[in-house]
Amino acid sequence: MYPVSDRFLAVLAEDHSPVTLVQLFTTGGAVETLEITGGSVTVDRANTVRRTCSVTMADTSLIPRTAADKISIYGAKLRISRGVVYSDGTSELIPVGTFRIDSVGGDVDEGPVTIAGKSLEVVIADDKFTTPYRATGTAVSAVTALIRRSISDASIVTSASVVDAAIGPRTFDVKSDPWAAIIECAAAVGAEVYADPDGTFTIATLPDLLTTDPVWTVAAGEGGVYVKASRGMSADGVFNGVLAAGESTETGTAPVSTLVVDSDPGSPTYWSGPFGHRPTFYSSPTLTTVGQCLSAGTLKLRSSLAPNASADLSTLPNPALAPGDVLRIVYPDGTKELHQVQSFSVPLGVGGDFTVQTISAKEGT
């Protein structure tokens, strides 16, 4: 979760005034604040581009007519924040995304004007390889080089949870997707990569639901932010084992592999339990050791394993949430569960639904 004050989380459950700030960064270097009438930011860990936005405005003069207009699809960006105004008149704003503008349009007479944008992963994904590209070195250095190939001044941070290691050299063909290359290199050390709300590229591991402290409590009743929930169970797309393998034809490295399974006897998807064996497979030349296969397999297993249940939670909006966050849910009957965030959509106007989809759930305390 994006760092916020205790006051911010407390006021979400109270009557408060939301506030949204949308800043336009023009290709000429100017920064302007846009007056908007609504919109939303959608955040989804399953998507290559993790964040997308749609913003509406009433001013039809902002519809661009030439490439020189300030709101353009030729490199202009939006930075969007949402927060609260406190009773003393101060406010706390939380960034919910930095976006490349991809489209602008609307009725030239009556409006509204709609701007659509995507977070900065798209800049790299669109910069396809025009010559073969060879990734070498450590996982973090390979990811860093790939990011800075497209965005030379990109801000990049590596979480302390990532244990960097050398990867097997990997040559990507012409027309290949550089963002897919980044995901593959990071997986060799059990990490994922994404652009955070500030536009900083983050190399991090997916938090473990079983060992990570919840960042927010969604509770029913007085003083809580719980609205409603739907929950269910499905075995579709659920795997309880990952066979991760690597073999580099470029270096002649001997093949390596390891099988990572759900080894928790208390889990309903326990490898040796009644759920049975349902493996999936992952391979990459970047994996050159059993340890790297273990890291990559663990990352893939956490993404494909759905212990116990999943849920769609309707709560009061919390723009500070991030995919992978662990939440504690307290239902109206007092039942408690831990959930891990998969996706949500932040409304930019007053009101609006806020539903959090989760990728896993377990009984909580």
N, C-alpha and C positions, 0 to 999 in steps of 0.2 A: 504494500500500500504506500502511496505517496506520503511523505512525512507531513503530518498535520498536528495541530495542537489538540490537547484533551478537550479544550473548550469547543473546538469545531465538531468533534464526534458527539459531544453531549448535546449541542444545539440542534443536531439533525433530528432528534426525537421531539423537539419543541416547535411551536409556531415560530417561523423565522422567514426572513426575506431572502430569497435566492438572488444571486447576481451573476451575470455572465459578461465576460470581456472577450471580444474578438479583435485581434490585431492583425492588420495587413502589412506584410513586408514586401514592398515593391521591388522589382528588379533594379530600380535606380537607387536603392538603399534607404528609401524613406519608410517610416513606420507610422501607420495611421490606425485609429480606432474606428471600427465599423458599427453603425447602429443596426441591430438585427431585430427581427420580429419572431424568430423561432429557429428550430433546427435540432440536430442531435449529433452526438458522437458515438459511433458503434465500435466496441472493442471486442475482439475475438481471437483467442489464442490459436484457434485452428486455421486461421487464414494466414497466408504468406505475408500480406500487408495487414498488420495487427489492428490498426486504427483507421477508420474512415469517417468523414464528416459531411454533413449537409446543413447549410446555413441559409436562411431566408432573410431578405431585406425588402423594404418598401421602395427605396429610391431607385427608380428605373434608369436614372442617368448613369448608374454604375455598370450597366450592361456594356461590355466593351464593343467598340466598333472597329478599332484598329489594334495592331500589335503593340502600339505605344501606350495604350490606355493603362491606367494604374492597376486595375484588376485584370490580369492576363493569365493565359494558360502557358506562358513561355518562361516560367521560372518564379512567379510570385508565390508567396507562402502565407499561410494563416497560422497564428498561434491562438488557441482557444483555451480559456480558463473558466471555471465555474466555482462559485463559493457561496458564502453567506454574509449578510450584513448583520452585525450584532446590534443589540439594543442601544449601545453607547455610540452608534454611528460608525464604528470601525468595521472593517471587513477583512475576510480571509479568503483569498482566491487560490484555487488549486488548478494547475495546468492539466488539461485533459487531452492535449495533442498538439503536435506541430505538423502541418500538412502542406504538401505541394498542391496547388490549385490545378485541377484537371478539367473542370468545365464551369462555365458561367452562362446563365441564360434566363429568359423569362419574357413575359408579355411586355412589349416596349411601351404600351399605353397604360396598362393597369397594374403590371407586376403580378405576383412578387418576383423578385430576382433570387435565383437559387445558385449558390456556389457549392460545388462538390470537390472534395479533396481526399488525398490518401497520405498516410504517414510515410516517413522517409525511406522505408525499406523499398518502396516502389522505384526510387531513383536508381538504386543499385540493380534491381530486377530488370529494369528497362534497358540497362547498359550492357546488352548481350555481348559476349565475346566475339570479336571480329577476327581474331587469330587464336590459335590454341594457347591455353593459359595453364601454367604449371604451378600448383600450390605446394609449397615445401615449408620446412622449419617446424615450429611448434604450432599447435592448434590456434592459440591466441594470435601469434604473429601472422599466420596465414589468413585468419579472419580479418585482422587489422589491415593487412595489405589489400585484401579484396574490397573492403569498405572504402579505403582511401584511394583506390583506383578510380572510383566514381565520385567521391566527395573528399577532396584533398584536405579540407580543414575539419573533417568530421570529429566530433567529440566521442570518445570511446572509453567505456569503463568496464573493468572485469571484476566480477564479484569475488570476494574472498573465498567463497565456496568452490570455486573452479581450481582444480589442480592441473596446471598446464603440463603438456608433454609433447615430445616430437611426434609428428605424424608421418605416415608413408607418403612419398611424393604422389601427387594425383594430377593428371593432365586432363583439363576440361576442353571439349571440342568447340569449334566455331559454332555459333548460334546458341550455345548453352547459356543457362540462366545463372548469373553470378550470385544471386541470393540463394539459390539452391546449393551452390558450391559452398557458401558460407555455412549453411545449415549442416552440410555434410562434414565439413572440417570441424565444426564445434562439437558435433555428436561424438567425435573420437575421444573427447574428454568428458562426455556426459553433460554437455552444456547446450543451451539454446541461445539464440541471438534475436534481439528485437530493438526497435526504436522506442524509447520511453516517451512520456508526455512532453518532455523538454526537447525532444529531438536528439537525445544522446543515445548512441548505440550501446546496448548493454549485453555483455556476455555473462550468463548466469546459469545455475542449475535450477531445475524445477523443484520447488520446496516439497519435502516429503510430508504428506498428510499425517502420517503416524507420529512424527517427531517435531513438527513445527507448531509453535504457539499461534492461536487465532489472533488475527489483527483487529477483528470487529465482532461484536455480539449482536445478532439480529434476534431480538426477543419480542414475544407477544406480550400484550398487556400494557398497563400504564407505564409510560416512560420508555417504551420499546419502539423499534422502527419496523417491526414485522407487520406486513399487510396481509399476505396470504401465500400459500405455496401449493404446488402440485408436485407429486413425487411418484416414482415408479422404478421398476427394474426391467432391464433388457440385457440379453446376452449378445445382441447384435454388435459386432465389432469389438467384442471383449476377448482379449488374449491373456493367458496366464503364464506365458513363457515367450522369450525372445532368443532365438539363436543368432548371435551376432558374429560375423566372420570377416576376415580381411586377408587379402593376398595381393601383393604388388608385383605386377609383371614388369614394371619399370626397373625394379631393383633386384628382382628374383628372390624376394623375401619369402620364406616358407609360410604356407597358409597357417592362420591362427583362428581359433573360434572358441566361443564359450556359450553355454546355455544359461540364461538368467530366468529364474522362475519365481512365482509367488510362493515363498517358503514359510509364510505365516500360517501355522495350523489353525489359527482362529479366523482366518479369512475364508469367506464363502467360495473364493476362486483359488483356494489352496491347490498347488500342483498335484499333490497326492490325495486330494479329497474327492468328493462325489462330482465336482464340476468336471473332472477329467482333465486330459491334456489338450490344450488348445494353443499351440505355438504359432508365432509369426516369425518372419525372417528379415534380417537386415545385413547388408554387406557393403563394404567400402574399402578401396585400396589404402585409405588413410589409416586403417586399423592394422597395426603391426605387432601388437602384443596382446596377450590374454587380458591384461589389465585394461587396455583400451576397449577391447571387446566387452568386458564387464561394464565399463562406464557407459558405452553406447547402448548396450542391452538394457541397462538399468533405466536410462532415460526413456527409451522406447517403451519399456514395460510400464513405467509410471503413466505414460500418456495413453496406453491402451487398456490399462487395468481399471475396472470400475467396481470397487468393492462395495457390496451391500446395496447401494441405491444411488440415484441421481435425482436432482430436483430443479424446478424453476421457482425461484423465490421472488416475490414481489415485496419490495421494501421502500422506505423513503430514500430518495436519491443520495448516494455517496460517491461524488466524483473522484475521490482519492483511491478507490479500489483499483486493483490490477489483476490480470490473469495470473493464476497460481496462488493467490492469496487464500489463506485458510480462514474460514468463518465458523463461529459457533452459532448454531440455530437453536432457539428455544421455542418450541411450538406451544399453541394454546393449552394443550393438555399436560404441559410440563416436560414432555420428551425433549431430549437434547441430542443434537447430531453435529458432527464436524463436516464441513463441505469445503471443496476447493473450487475456486472460481474459474470458469471457462470463458464466459462472455457476458456482456451487458451493453446497454445503450443509455448514454447520459443525455437527458433532455436539456436543451439550452434555454427554453422559455420557462415561464411560471407553470408549475404543475407538470404533467406528463408522467407516463408510466416508467417505472424503473424495475426491470426484471433481470435477475441474475441467474444464468444457467451454470450449473456445476458439472464437473467431470467425475466427481467421486464423492462418496459420503460414508461415514462410519458413526457408530454410536459415540456420543460425547459425554463428558462429565460436567 
